[in-house]
């Protein structure tokens, strides 16, 4: 290699590919920092989703490679504390979802689960209703008791937010006693919602709701402990 060629190679301007790679690295680092900037922040799937929302056309593997180059590592998730209390019933509810956690239109498939919110004044419980088309929450409820009333209140809020008429919506849950209780069944019947339930002990049968709660616990509850139940209620409502 000649000396003149070496200096020419060293001083050449960056290629389009190198410029894109540098821009991607900067954006990945920015999204990672915005999510908390510590080892408990976004992993590559969440960074990738954020970039896609911002208009980037990039694969998750490319985002993962960028994070690896920059030594951006998310904290491993803790194992969850499951709240499901199985309940036996003479007429088990059929699984109408069969792990197909998607929908072309809103108000076709909803799923629900409960999770625990620790505070300095004791535990609260959060019941959520997730629309499988929009991946947004039309309803939720927070209470001091992990029971069918809490689950029913979340469903009632979702119905109210959607205008009151949710006839025919498939409402998928696990087989916990909160969702097999008569009170919850009567709420579904009154709203003309069709119940669907996964199998006992199979988290994958309600994976979308489980995943939402896992993300909530990982990105919010693992970082800060609420001093009061009022603070927890205000944050969840926001």
PEVEN-V723181 format. One record per helix or strand. SS is the DSSP state (H for helix, E for strand). FROM is the first residue (numbers start at 0). TO is the last residue. If there is no record, write none. Layout:
# PEVEN-V723181
SS_FROM_TO + SS_FROM_TO
This chain:
# PEVEN-V723181
H_2_9 + H_15_33 + H_43_52 + H_59_68 + E_85_85 + E_108_118 + E_121_130 + E_136_142 + H_147_160 + E_169_172 + E_175_175 + H_176_179 + H_181_190 + E_193_196 + H_202_220 + E_225_225 + H_228_236
